[in-house]
Amino acid sequence: MDKKLRTNEEGSLLLSTFHLLLFISFLILSVTAIVNNQLMQLHQISQAYEAKALIEVSESLLKDRLVREEVEAATLYFSQGHVEIIKETDTDYSLVAHLTNHYTRRQMLRIEPEPNPKGILIIPEDSDTGDVFSTDENSSTGMSWESTGTLEVIETLTGNE
């Protein structure tokens, strides 16, 4: 009787299939995790842009409001959330945007008062109170000479009054 050596190749086919399935499942899980992280990042970016837009709108409304009156604290309501405005110092304001999904963004805003050249008085030290220099927007040099005999007080609006 001749004995033939037989090799069992059927088991190696099962092992190759198992390795291929393991690799494919690892690849699918990796792609799923990457897509999930990309979607989360896109969601966070969209929230940041919404909050930034609310702060920009609130900033322009605050600047318009400061021309007319002083603002200490305010809350502006929008469909996406609300913005709280808090006066920190004379020129610094804190704007905090709260979105409806509990996202919060804070921004500091500095508003410098704008000088009004029409209301600036220049009084020379060596002259009497009757001679007053006053700025004039219509003159070519920006200066005009007034001799009224009395000192007139011109109010200036700085944006904080």
Order of alpha helices (4+ residues) and beta strands (2+ residues): alpha-beta-beta-beta-beta-beta-beta-beta
